[in-house]
Amino acid sequence: MRWEQVSGGWRQFREEVKEEWQRLSDKDLDAIAGEQEQLVGTIQKRYRILREDAQDEVSEWLDRDDYA
């Protein structure tokens, strides 16, 4: 899947994002508003991981077959 799909359909995908990264609050998801860099930064902050690791997680999520 491409990020443009997520961004354009953020209202649909936010629940899937919340299932994947359960530490993200509704307030976080509102602030992310479909922006990939915001998602990566928020995951980095909430999970206290390196930005590169957060980006890898998002990329892996996008590449999964069940989201294709």
Predicted model as a PDB file, atoms N, CA, C, CB and O in Angstrom, pLDDT in the B-factor column:
MODEL        1                                                                  
ATOM      1  N   MET A   1       0.847  -1.165   0.000  1.00 76.00           N  
ATOM      2  CA  MET A   1       0.000   0.000   0.000  1.00 76.00           C  
ATOM      3  C   MET A   1       0.899   1.236   0.000  1.00 76.00           C  
ATOM      4  CB  MET A   1      -0.967  -0.007   1.220  1.00 76.00           C  
ATOM      5  O   MET A   1       2.024   1.211   0.499  1.00 76.00           O  
ATOM      6  N   ARG A   2       0.396   2.260  -0.544  1.00 86.00           N  
ATOM      7  CA  ARG A   2       1.134   3.517  -0.593  1.00 86.00           C  
ATOM      8  C   ARG A   2       0.580   4.471   0.452  1.00 86.00           C  
ATOM      9  CB  ARG A   2       1.060   4.147  -2.002  1.00 86.00           C  
ATOM     10  O   ARG A   2      -0.595   4.415   0.816  1.00 86.00           O  
ATOM     11  N   TRP A   3       1.445   5.338   0.918  1.00 89.00           N  
ATOM     12  CA  TRP A   3       1.018   6.270   1.962  1.00 89.00           C  
ATOM     13  C   TRP A   3      -0.118   7.163   1.487  1.00 89.00           C  
ATOM     14  CB  TRP A   3       2.192   7.126   2.417  1.00 89.00           C  
ATOM     15  O   TRP A   3      -0.944   7.583   2.298  1.00 89.00           O  
ATOM     16  N   GLU A   4      -0.181   7.462   0.205  1.00 88.00           N  
ATOM     17  CA  GLU A   4      -1.242   8.324  -0.309  1.00 88.00           C  
ATOM     18  C   GLU A   4      -2.623   7.734  -0.012  1.00 88.00           C  
ATOM     19  CB  GLU A   4      -1.071   8.536  -1.819  1.00 88.00           C  
ATOM     20  O   GLU A   4      -3.578   8.472   0.229  1.00 88.00           O  
ATOM     21  N   GLN A   5      -2.724   6.404  -0.030  1.00 89.00           N  
ATOM     22  CA  GLN A   5      -3.980   5.740   0.309  1.00 89.00           C  
ATOM     23  C   GLN A   5      -4.334   5.985   1.772  1.00 89.00           C  
ATOM     24  CB  GLN A   5      -3.889   4.229   0.026  1.00 89.00           C  
ATOM     25  O   GLN A   5      -5.486   6.262   2.103  1.00 89.00           O  
ATOM     26  N   VAL A   6      -3.348   5.883   2.627  1.00 89.00           N  
ATOM     27  CA  VAL A   6      -3.573   6.094   4.060  1.00 89.00           C  
ATOM     28  C   VAL A   6      -3.955   7.549   4.307  1.00 89.00           C  
ATOM     29  CB  VAL A   6      -2.309   5.713   4.884  1.00 89.00           C  
ATOM     30  O   VAL A   6      -4.928   7.835   5.006  1.00 89.00           O  
ATOM     31  N   SER A   7      -3.202   8.443   3.742  1.00 90.00           N  
ATOM     32  CA  SER A   7      -3.441   9.866   3.947  1.00 90.00           C  
ATOM     33  C   SER A   7      -4.830  10.262   3.455  1.00 90.00           C  
ATOM     34  CB  SER A   7      -2.371  10.694   3.235  1.00 90.00           C  
ATOM     35  O   SER A   7      -5.559  10.980   4.138  1.00 90.00           O  
ATOM     36  N   GLY A   8      -5.185   9.791   2.274  1.00 90.00           N  
ATOM     37  CA  GLY A   8      -6.486  10.128   1.701  1.00 90.00           C  
ATOM     38  C   GLY A   8      -7.652   9.497   2.437  1.00 90.00           C  
ATOM     39  O   GLY A   8      -8.758  10.039   2.430  1.00 90.00           O  
ATOM     40  N   GLY A   9      -7.420   8.369   3.066  1.00 91.00           N  
ATOM     41  CA  GLY A   9      -8.468   7.680   3.795  1.00 91.00           C  
ATOM     42  C   GLY A   9      -8.177   7.593   5.280  1.00 91.00           C  
ATOM     43  O   GLY A   9      -8.470   6.584   5.921  1.00 91.00           O  
ATOM     44  N   TRP A  10      -7.598   8.655   5.828  1.00 93.00           N  
ATOM     45  CA  TRP A  10      -7.130   8.637   7.209  1.00 93.00           C  
ATOM     46  C   TRP A  10      -8.223   8.222   8.189  1.00 93.00           C  
ATOM     47  CB  TRP A  10      -6.598   9.997   7.589  1.00 93.00           C  
ATOM     48  O   TRP A  10      -7.943   7.498   9.144  1.00 93.00           O  
ATOM     49  N   ARG A  11      -9.435   8.655   7.977  1.00 91.00           N  
ATOM     50  CA  ARG A  11     -10.520   8.316   8.904  1.00 91.00           C  
ATOM     51  C   ARG A  11     -10.702   6.811   8.983  1.00 91.00           C  
ATOM     52  CB  ARG A  11     -11.836   8.986   8.471  1.00 91.00           C  
ATOM     53  O   ARG A  11     -10.986   6.279  10.057  1.00 91.00           O  
ATOM     54  N   GLN A  12     -10.542   6.115   7.862  1.00 90.00           N  
ATOM     55  CA  GLN A  12     -10.645   4.659   7.840  1.00 90.00           C  
ATOM     56  C   GLN A  12      -9.444   4.014   8.504  1.00 90.00           C  
ATOM     57  CB  GLN A  12     -10.781   4.155   6.410  1.00 90.00           C  
ATOM     58  O   GLN A  12      -9.591   3.083   9.295  1.00 90.00           O  
ATOM     59  N   PHE A  13      -8.264   4.503   8.187  1.00 92.00           N  
ATOM     60  CA  PHE A  13      -7.034   3.852   8.615  1.00 92.00           C  
ATOM     61  C   PHE A  13      -6.647   4.146  10.054  1.00 92.00           C  
ATOM     62  CB  PHE A  13      -5.926   4.258   7.722  1.00 92.00           C  
ATOM     63  O   PHE A  13      -5.855   3.404  10.635  1.00 92.00           O  
ATOM     64  N   ARG A  14      -7.169   5.183  10.634  1.00 91.00           N  
ATOM     65  CA  ARG A  14      -6.743   5.530  11.992  1.00 91.00           C  
ATOM     66  C   ARG A  14      -7.025   4.420  12.991  1.00 91.00           C  
ATOM     67  CB  ARG A  14      -7.428   6.798  12.441  1.00 91.00           C  
ATOM     68  O   ARG A  14      -6.253   4.240  13.933  1.00 91.00           O  
ATOM     69  N   GLU A  15      -8.116   3.666  12.815  1.00 91.00           N  
ATOM     70  CA  GLU A  15      -8.399   2.550  13.721  1.00 91.00           C  
ATOM     71  C   GLU A  15      -7.374   1.426  13.529  1.00 91.00           C  
ATOM     72  CB  GLU A  15      -9.830   2.014  13.487  1.00 91.00           C  
ATOM     73  O   GLU A  15      -6.954   0.796  14.500  1.00 91.00           O  
ATOM     74  N   GLU A  16      -6.979   1.180  12.296  1.00 93.00           N  
ATOM     75  CA  GLU A  16      -5.960   0.161  12.031  1.00 93.00           C  
ATOM     76  C   GLU A  16      -4.610   0.594  12.595  1.00 93.00           C  
ATOM     77  CB  GLU A  16      -5.843  -0.108  10.517  1.00 93.00           C  
ATOM     78  O   GLU A  16      -3.852  -0.227  13.110  1.00 93.00           O  
ATOM     79  N   VAL A  17      -4.320   1.881  12.493  1.00 95.00           N  
ATOM     80  CA  VAL A  17      -3.089   2.420  13.076  1.00 95.00           C  
ATOM     81  C   VAL A  17      -3.129   2.261  14.588  1.00 95.00           C  
ATOM     82  CB  VAL A  17      -2.897   3.911  12.690  1.00 95.00           C  
ATOM     83  O   VAL A  17      -2.137   1.875  15.206  1.00 95.00           O  
ATOM     84  N   LYS A  18      -4.266   2.558  15.173  1.00 94.00           N  
ATOM     85  CA  LYS A  18      -4.400   2.454  16.632  1.00 94.00           C  
ATOM     86  C   LYS A  18      -4.275   0.999  17.095  1.00 94.00           C  
ATOM     87  CB  LYS A  18      -5.752   3.038  17.090  1.00 94.00           C  
ATOM     88  O   LYS A  18      -3.729   0.740  18.167  1.00 94.00           O  
ATOM     89  N   GLU A  19      -4.769   0.058  16.304  1.00 94.00           N  
ATOM     90  CA  GLU A  19      -4.611  -1.363  16.638  1.00 94.00           C  
ATOM     91  C   GLU A  19      -3.144  -1.775  16.577  1.00 94.00           C  
ATOM     92  CB  GLU A  19      -5.444  -2.240  15.685  1.00 94.00           C  
ATOM     93  O   GLU A  19      -2.673  -2.546  17.413  1.00 94.00           O  
ATOM     94  N   GLU A  20      -2.434  -1.262  15.595  1.00 95.00           N  
ATOM     95  CA  GLU A  20      -1.018  -1.610  15.415  1.00 95.00           C  
ATOM     96  C   GLU A  20      -0.149  -0.982  16.502  1.00 95.00           C  
ATOM     97  CB  GLU A  20      -0.529  -1.160  14.032  1.00 95.00           C  
ATOM     98  O   GLU A  20       0.737  -1.638  17.050  1.00 95.00           O  
ATOM     99  N   TRP A  21      -0.401   0.276  16.809  1.00 97.00           N  
ATOM    100  CA  TRP A  21       0.382   1.010  17.808  1.00 97.00           C  
ATOM    101  C   TRP A  21      -0.572   1.478  18.894  1.00 97.00           C  
ATOM    102  CB  TRP A  21       1.150   2.224  17.166  1.00 97.00           C  
ATOM    103  O   TRP A  21      -1.073   2.602  18.857  1.00 97.00           O  
ATOM    104  N   GLN A  22      -0.815   0.608  19.855  1.00 97.00           N  
ATOM    105  CA  GLN A  22      -1.842   0.829  20.868  1.00 97.00           C  
ATOM    106  C   GLN A  22      -1.528   1.957  21.841  1.00 97.00           C  
ATOM    107  CB  GLN A  22      -2.056  -0.423  21.633  1.00 97.00           C  
ATOM    108  O   GLN A  22      -2.420   2.424  22.550  1.00 97.00           O  
ATOM    109  N   ARG A  23      -0.306   2.392  21.886  1.00 98.00           N  
ATOM    110  CA  ARG A  23       0.042   3.502  22.786  1.00 98.00           C  
ATOM    111  C   ARG A  23      -0.369   4.856  22.220  1.00 98.00           C  
ATOM    112  CB  ARG A  23       1.539   3.501  23.063  1.00 98.00           C  
ATOM    113  O   ARG A  23      -0.295   5.864  22.923  1.00 98.00           O  
ATOM    114  N   LEU A  24      -0.798   4.896  20.970  1.00 98.00           N  
ATOM    115  CA  LEU A  24      -1.231   6.156  20.376  1.00 98.00           C  
ATOM    116  C   LEU A  24      -2.649   6.471  20.840  1.00 98.00           C  
ATOM    117  CB  LEU A  24      -1.160   6.093  18.827  1.00 98.00           C  
ATOM    118  O   LEU A  24      -3.544   5.627  20.778  1.00 98.00           O  
ATOM    119  N   SER A  25      -2.829   7.680  21.296  1.00 97.00           N  
ATOM    120  CA  SER A  25      -4.143   8.104  21.778  1.00 97.00           C  
ATOM    121  C   SER A  25      -4.963   8.684  20.623  1.00 97.00           C  
ATOM    122  CB  SER A  25      -3.998   9.146  22.918  1.00 97.00           C  
ATOM    123  O   SER A  25      -4.445   8.928  19.534  1.00 97.00           O  
ATOM    124  N   ASP A  26      -6.242   8.897  20.886  1.00 96.00           N  
ATOM    125  CA  ASP A  26      -7.091   9.554  19.894  1.00 96.00           C  
ATOM    126  C   ASP A  26      -6.570  10.960  19.596  1.00 96.00           C  
ATOM    127  CB  ASP A  26      -8.553   9.617  20.385  1.00 96.00           C  
ATOM    128  O   ASP A  26      -6.631  11.429  18.460  1.00 96.00           O  
ATOM    129  N   LYS A  27      -6.067  11.610  20.616  1.00 97.00           N  
ATOM    130  CA  LYS A  27      -5.489  12.949  20.430  1.00 97.00           C  
ATOM    131  C   LYS A  27      -4.265  12.876  19.506  1.00 97.00           C  
ATOM    132  CB  LYS A  27      -5.093  13.571  21.804  1.00 97.00           C  
ATOM    133  O   LYS A  27      -4.083  13.735  18.643  1.00 97.00           O  
ATOM    134  N   ASP A  28      -3.431  11.847  19.693  1.00 97.00           N  
ATOM    135  CA  ASP A  28      -2.281  11.648  18.802  1.00 97.00           C  
ATOM    136  C   ASP A  28      -2.754  11.465  17.364  1.00 97.00           C  
ATOM    137  CB  ASP A  28      -1.445  10.424  19.250  1.00 97.00           C  
ATOM    138  O   ASP A  28      -2.219  12.076  16.438  1.00 97.00           O  
ATOM    139  N   LEU A  29      -3.769  10.613  17.190  1.00 97.00           N  
ATOM    140  CA  LEU A  29      -4.270  10.321  15.847  1.00 97.00           C  
ATOM    141  C   LEU A  29      -4.868  11.558  15.198  1.00 97.00           C  
ATOM    142  CB  LEU A  29      -5.309   9.207  15.898  1.00 97.00           C  
ATOM    143  O   LEU A  29      -4.724  11.753  13.992  1.00 97.00           O  
ATOM    144  N   ASP A  30      -5.533  12.393  15.977  1.00 96.00           N  
ATOM    145  CA  ASP A  30      -6.054  13.660  15.446  1.00 96.00           C  
ATOM    146  C   ASP A  30      -4.905  14.549  14.976  1.00 96.00           C  
ATOM    147  CB  ASP A  30      -6.899  14.396  16.518  1.00 96.00           C  
ATOM    148  O   ASP A  30      -4.985  15.168  13.915  1.00 96.00           O  
ATOM    149  N   ALA A  31      -3.842  14.610  15.767  1.00 97.00           N  
ATOM    150  CA  ALA A  31      -2.696  15.462  15.429  1.00 97.00           C  
ATOM    151  C   ALA A  31      -1.942  14.929  14.218  1.00 97.00           C  
ATOM    152  CB  ALA A  31      -1.745  15.574  16.623  1.00 97.00           C  
ATOM    153  O   ALA A  31      -1.411  15.707  13.426  1.00 97.00           O  
ATOM    154  N   ILE A  32      -1.891  13.619  14.071  1.00 96.00           N  
ATOM    155  CA  ILE A  32      -1.190  13.008  12.934  1.00 96.00           C  
ATOM    156  C   ILE A  32      -1.898  13.360  11.633  1.00 96.00           C  
ATOM    157  CB  ILE A  32      -1.106  11.472  13.101  1.00 96.00           C  
ATOM    158  O   ILE A  32      -1.251  13.684  10.637  1.00 96.00           O  
ATOM    159  N   ALA A  33      -3.218  13.297  11.642  1.00 95.00           N  
ATOM    160  CA  ALA A  33      -4.058  13.737  10.518  1.00 95.00           C  
ATOM    161  C   ALA A  33      -3.589  13.224   9.157  1.00 95.00           C  
ATOM    162  CB  ALA A  33      -4.103  15.238  10.485  1.00 95.00           C  
ATOM    163  O   ALA A  33      -3.657  13.946   8.162  1.00 95.00           O  
ATOM    164  N   GLY A  34      -3.116  11.983   9.112  1.00 94.00           N  
ATOM    165  CA  GLY A  34      -2.726  11.393   7.835  1.00 94.00           C  
ATOM    166  C   GLY A  34      -1.335  11.757   7.352  1.00 94.00           C  
ATOM    167  O   GLY A  34      -0.979  11.426   6.221  1.00 94.00           O  
ATOM    168  N   GLU A  35      -0.541  12.423   8.167  1.00 96.00           N  
ATOM    169  CA  GLU A  35       0.813  12.817   7.793  1.00 96.00           C  
ATOM    170  C   GLU A  35       1.808  11.756   8.248  1.00 96.00           C  
ATOM    171  CB  GLU A  35       1.170  14.189   8.401  1.00 96.00           C  
ATOM    172  O   GLU A  35       1.920  11.473   9.440  1.00 96.00           O  
ATOM    173  N   GLN A  36       2.520  11.179   7.308  1.00 96.00           N  
ATOM    174  CA  GLN A  36       3.438  10.084   7.610  1.00 96.00           C  
ATOM    175  C   GLN A  36       4.531  10.499   8.593  1.00 96.00           C  
ATOM    176  CB  GLN A  36       4.067   9.569   6.331  1.00 96.00           C  
ATOM    177  O   GLN A  36       4.837   9.753   9.523  1.00 96.00           O  
ATOM    178  N   GLU A  37       5.113  11.655   8.404  1.00 97.00           N  
ATOM    179  CA  GLU A  37       6.187  12.097   9.295  1.00 97.00           C  
ATOM    180  C   GLU A  37       5.667  12.310  10.712  1.00 97.00           C  
ATOM    181  CB  GLU A  37       6.823  13.390   8.768  1.00 97.00           C  
ATOM    182  O   GLU A  37       6.377  12.052  11.684  1.00 97.00           O  
ATOM    183  N   GLN A  38       4.434  12.778  10.828  1.00 97.00           N  
ATOM    184  CA  GLN A  38       3.818  12.939  12.151  1.00 97.00           C  
ATOM    185  C   GLN A  38       3.630  11.580  12.811  1.00 97.00           C  
ATOM    186  CB  GLN A  38       2.459  13.674  12.039  1.00 97.00           C  
ATOM    187  O   GLN A  38       3.877  11.426  14.008  1.00 97.00           O  
ATOM    188  N   LEU A  39       3.190  10.588  12.026  1.00 97.00           N  
ATOM    189  CA  LEU A  39       3.005   9.240  12.561  1.00 97.00           C  
ATOM    190  C   LEU A  39       4.337   8.680  13.041  1.00 97.00           C  
ATOM    191  CB  LEU A  39       2.382   8.311  11.498  1.00 97.00           C  
ATOM    192  O   LEU A  39       4.425   8.158  14.153  1.00 97.00           O  
ATOM    193  N   VAL A  40       5.352   8.781  12.229  1.00 98.00           N  
ATOM    194  CA  VAL A  40       6.671   8.265  12.590  1.00 98.00           C  
ATOM    195  C   VAL A  40       7.174   8.946  13.859  1.00 98.00           C  
ATOM    196  CB  VAL A  40       7.672   8.473  11.435  1.00 98.00           C  
ATOM    197  O   VAL A  40       7.654   8.274  14.772  1.00 98.00           O  
ATOM    198  N   GLY A  41       7.071  10.256  13.923  1.00 98.00           N  
ATOM    199  CA  GLY A  41       7.536  10.992  15.090  1.00 98.00           C  
ATOM    200  C   GLY A  41       6.770  10.638  16.360  1.00 98.00           C  
ATOM    201  O   GLY A  41       7.350  10.561  17.443  1.00 98.00           O  
ATOM    202  N   THR A  42       5.477  10.426  16.221  1.00 98.00           N  
ATOM    203  CA  THR A  42       4.666  10.089  17.385  1.00 98.00           C  
ATOM    204  C   THR A  42       4.975   8.675  17.864  1.00 98.00           C  
ATOM    205  CB  THR A  42       3.174  10.227  17.058  1.00 98.00           C  
ATOM    206  O   THR A  42       5.048   8.433  19.069  1.00 98.00           O  
ATOM    207  N   ILE A  43       5.156   7.745  16.940  1.00 98.00           N  
ATOM    208  CA  ILE A  43       5.552   6.385  17.324  1.00 98.00           C  
ATOM    209  C   ILE A  43       6.904   6.426  18.030  1.00 98.00           C  
ATOM    210  CB  ILE A  43       5.615   5.451  16.080  1.00 98.00           C  
ATOM    211  O   ILE A  43       7.093   5.777  19.059  1.00 98.00           O  
ATOM    212  N   GLN A  44       7.830   7.180  17.480  1.00 98.00           N  
ATOM    213  CA  GLN A  44       9.156   7.314  18.096  1.00 98.00           C  
ATOM    214  C   GLN A  44       9.026   7.805  19.534  1.00 98.00           C  
ATOM    215  CB  GLN A  44      10.044   8.284  17.278  1.00 98.00           C  
ATOM    216  O   GLN A  44       9.664   7.271  20.441  1.00 98.00           O  
ATOM    217  N   LYS A  45       8.217   8.801  19.730  1.00 98.00           N  
ATOM    218  CA  LYS A  45       8.050   9.401  21.058  1.00 98.00           C  
ATOM    219  C   LYS A  45       7.349   8.447  22.029  1.00 98.00           C  
ATOM    220  CB  LYS A  45       7.257  10.704  20.949  1.00 98.00           C  
ATOM    221  O   LYS A  45       7.825   8.245  23.146  1.00 98.00           O  
ATOM    222  N   ARG A  46       6.228   7.864  21.615  1.00 97.00           N  
ATOM    223  CA  ARG A  46       5.441   7.010  22.506  1.00 97.00           C  
ATOM    224  C   ARG A  46       6.148   5.709  22.863  1.00 97.00           C  
ATOM    225  CB  ARG A  46       4.115   6.697  21.871  1.00 97.00           C  
ATOM    226  O   ARG A  46       6.000   5.198  23.973  1.00 97.00           O  
ATOM    227  N   TYR A  47       6.922   5.172  21.909  1.00 98.00           N  
ATOM    228  CA  TYR A  47       7.580   3.888  22.146  1.00 98.00           C  
ATOM    229  C   TYR A  47       9.058   4.046  22.517  1.00 98.00           C  
ATOM    230  CB  TYR A  47       7.454   3.010  20.915  1.00 98.00           C  
ATOM    231  O   TYR A  47       9.755   3.071  22.795  1.00 98.00           O  
ATOM    232  N   ARG A  48       9.513   5.302  22.513  1.00 98.00           N  
ATOM    233  CA  ARG A  48      10.908   5.601  22.879  1.00 98.00           C  
ATOM    234  C   ARG A  48      11.895   4.744  22.079  1.00 98.00           C  
ATOM    235  CB  ARG A  48      11.123   5.372  24.387  1.00 98.00           C  
ATOM    236  O   ARG A  48      12.741   4.036  22.625  1.00 98.00           O  
ATOM    237  N   ILE A  49      11.738   4.849  20.761  1.00 98.00           N  
ATOM    238  CA  ILE A  49      12.612   4.126  19.839  1.00 98.00           C  
ATOM    239  C   ILE A  49      13.265   5.130  18.904  1.00 98.00           C  
ATOM    240  CB  ILE A  49      11.822   3.048  19.036  1.00 98.00           C  
ATOM    241  O   ILE A  49      12.860   6.291  18.843  1.00 98.00           O  
ATOM    242  N   LEU A  50      14.271   4.679  18.183  1.00 98.00           N  
ATOM    243  CA  LEU A  50      14.927   5.533  17.201  1.00 98.00           C  
ATOM    244  C   LEU A  50      13.972   5.868  16.062  1.00 98.00           C  
ATOM    245  CB  LEU A  50      16.190   4.855  16.655  1.00 98.00           C  
ATOM    246  O   LEU A  50      13.104   5.072  15.706  1.00 98.00           O  
ATOM    247  N   ARG A  51      14.144   7.047  15.503  1.00 98.00           N  
ATOM    248  CA  ARG A  51      13.296   7.472  14.381  1.00 98.00           C  
ATOM    249  C   ARG A  51      13.368   6.471  13.231  1.00 98.00           C  
ATOM    250  CB  ARG A  51      13.714   8.871  13.888  1.00 98.00           C  
ATOM    251  O   ARG A  51      12.356   6.162  12.603  1.00 98.00           O  
ATOM    252  N   GLU A  52      14.568   5.969  12.963  1.00 98.00           N  
ATOM    253  CA  GLU A  52      14.745   5.002  11.878  1.00 98.00           C  
ATOM    254  C   GLU A  52      13.934   3.734  12.149  1.00 98.00           C  
ATOM    255  CB  GLU A  52      16.238   4.653  11.702  1.00 98.00           C  
ATOM    256  O   GLU A  52      13.359   3.154  11.228  1.00 98.00           O  
ATOM    257  N   ASP A  53      13.889   3.308  13.401  1.00 98.00           N  
ATOM    258  CA  ASP A  53      13.112   2.119  13.761  1.00 98.00           C  
ATOM    259  C   ASP A  53      11.616   2.382  13.595  1.00 98.00           C  
ATOM    260  CB  ASP A  53      13.421   1.690  15.210  1.00 98.00           C  
ATOM    261  O   ASP A  53      10.876   1.520  13.123  1.00 98.00           O  
ATOM    262  N   ALA A  54      11.185   3.562  13.982  1.00 98.00           N  
ATOM    263  CA  ALA A  54       9.774   3.922  13.811  1.00 98.00           C  
ATOM    264  C   ALA A  54       9.422   3.954  12.325  1.00 98.00           C  
ATOM    265  CB  ALA A  54       9.473   5.295  14.469  1.00 98.00           C  
ATOM    266  O   ALA A  54       8.354   3.487  11.929  1.00 98.00           O  
ATOM    267  N   GLN A  55      10.314   4.501  11.506  1.00 98.00           N  
ATOM    268  CA  GLN A  55      10.078   4.542  10.060  1.00 98.00           C  
ATOM    269  C   GLN A  55      10.020   3.130   9.490  1.00 98.00           C  
ATOM    270  CB  GLN A  55      11.177   5.359   9.352  1.00 98.00           C  
ATOM    271  O   GLN A  55       9.186   2.838   8.633  1.00 98.00           O  
ATOM    272  N   ASP A  56      10.901   2.258   9.960  1.00 97.00           N  
ATOM    273  CA  ASP A  56      10.886   0.860   9.513  1.00 97.00           C  
ATOM    274  C   ASP A  56       9.564   0.183   9.869  1.00 97.00           C  
ATOM    275  CB  ASP A  56      12.058   0.085  10.138  1.00 97.00           C  
ATOM    276  O   ASP A  56       9.008  -0.563   9.063  1.00 97.00           O  
ATOM    277  N   GLU A  57       9.063   0.444  11.073  1.00 97.00           N  
ATOM    278  CA  GLU A  57       7.785  -0.143  11.480  1.00 97.00           C  
ATOM    279  C   GLU A  57       6.651   0.319  10.574  1.00 97.00           C  
ATOM    280  CB  GLU A  57       7.471   0.217  12.934  1.00 97.00           C  
ATOM    281  O   GLU A  57       5.813  -0.484  10.165  1.00 97.00           O  
ATOM    282  N   VAL A  58       6.623   1.596  10.263  1.00 96.00           N  
ATOM    283  CA  VAL A  58       5.575   2.126   9.389  1.00 96.00           C  
ATOM    284  C   VAL A  58       5.707   1.521   7.994  1.00 96.00           C  
ATOM    285  CB  VAL A  58       5.648   3.673   9.319  1.00 96.00           C  
ATOM    286  O   VAL A  58       4.706   1.144   7.385  1.00 96.00           O  
ATOM    287  N   SER A  59       6.921   1.427   7.491  1.00 95.00           N  
ATOM    288  CA  SER A  59       7.143   0.830   6.171  1.00 95.00           C  
ATOM    289  C   SER A  59       6.697  -0.626   6.131  1.00 95.00           C  
ATOM    290  CB  SER A  59       8.616   0.928   5.786  1.00 95.00           C  
ATOM    291  O   SER A  59       6.065  -1.062   5.168  1.00 95.00           O  
ATOM    292  N   GLU A  60       7.027  -1.374   7.179  1.00 95.00           N  
ATOM    293  CA  GLU A  60       6.606  -2.775   7.254  1.00 95.00           C  
ATOM    294  C   GLU A  60       5.091  -2.881   7.305  1.00 95.00           C  
ATOM    295  CB  GLU A  60       7.223  -3.459   8.480  1.00 95.00           C  
ATOM    296  O   GLU A  60       4.510  -3.760   6.668  1.00 95.00           O  
ATOM    297  N   TRP A  61       4.451  -2.003   8.050  1.00 94.00           N  
ATOM    298  CA  TRP A  61       2.994  -1.992   8.132  1.00 94.00           C  
ATOM    299  C   TRP A  61       2.384  -1.742   6.753  1.00 94.00           C  
ATOM    300  CB  TRP A  61       2.518  -0.921   9.132  1.00 94.00           C  
ATOM    301  O   TRP A  61       1.413  -2.393   6.368  1.00 94.00           O  
ATOM    302  N   LEU A  62       2.957  -0.801   6.021  1.00 93.00           N  
ATOM    303  CA  LEU A  62       2.448  -0.486   4.687  1.00 93.00           C  
ATOM    304  C   LEU A  62       2.643  -1.660   3.719  1.00 93.00           C  
ATOM    305  CB  LEU A  62       3.145   0.766   4.140  1.00 93.00           C  
ATOM    306  O   LEU A  62       1.831  -1.857   2.815  1.00 93.00           O  
ATOM    307  N   ASP A  63       3.702  -2.429   3.902  1.00 92.00           N  
ATOM    308  CA  ASP A  63       4.032  -3.509   2.990  1.00 92.00           C  
ATOM    309  C   ASP A  63       3.291  -4.820   3.251  1.00 92.00           C  
ATOM    310  CB  ASP A  63       5.481  -3.757   3.050  1.00 92.00           C  
ATOM    311  O   ASP A  63       3.351  -5.743   2.439  1.00 92.00           O  
ATOM    312  N   ARG A  64       2.601  -4.899   4.371  1.00 84.00           N  
ATOM    313  CA  ARG A  64       1.903  -6.155   4.699  1.00 84.00           C  
ATOM    314  C   ARG A  64       0.836  -6.486   3.666  1.00 84.00           C  
ATOM    315  CB  ARG A  64       1.263  -6.066   6.089  1.00 84.00           C  
ATOM    316  O   ARG A  64       0.158  -5.601   3.145  1.00 84.00           O  
ATOM    317  N   ASP A  65       0.703  -7.754   3.385  1.00 55.00           N  
ATOM    318  CA  ASP A  65      -0.275  -8.218   2.398  1.00 55.00           C  
ATOM    319  C   ASP A  65      -1.697  -7.844   2.768  1.00 55.00           C  
ATOM    320  CB  ASP A  65      -0.176  -9.712   2.235  1.00 55.00           C  
ATOM    321  O   ASP A  65      -2.498  -7.504   1.898  1.00 55.00           O  
ATOM    322  N   ASP A  66      -2.019  -7.906   4.067  1.00 59.00           N  
ATOM    323  CA  ASP A  66      -3.416  -7.640   4.452  1.00 59.00           C  
ATOM    324  C   ASP A  66      -3.800  -6.175   4.317  1.00 59.00           C  
ATOM    325  CB  ASP A  66      -3.652  -8.085   5.877  1.00 59.00           C  
ATOM    326  O   ASP A  66      -4.971  -5.834   4.483  1.00 59.00           O  
ATOM    327  N   TYR A  67      -2.846  -5.301   4.021  1.00 50.00           N  
ATOM    328  CA  TYR A  67      -3.149  -3.903   3.776  1.00 50.00           C  
ATOM    329  C   TYR A  67      -2.982  -3.537   2.310  1.00 50.00           C  
ATOM    330  CB  TYR A  67      -2.269  -3.024   4.629  1.00 50.00           C  
ATOM    331  O   TYR A  67      -3.186  -2.383   1.934  1.00 50.00           O  
ATOM    332  N   ALA A  68      -2.618  -4.495   1.487  1.00 45.00           N  
ATOM    333  CA  ALA A  68      -2.382  -4.228   0.064  1.00 45.00           C  
ATOM    334  C   ALA A  68      -3.679  -4.082  -0.686  1.00 45.00           C  
ATOM    335  CB  ALA A  68      -1.550  -5.334  -0.561  1.00 45.00           C  
ATOM    336  O   ALA A  68      -3.671  -3.854  -1.895  1.00 45.00           O  
TER     337      ALA A  68                                                      
ENDMDL                                                                          
END                                                                             
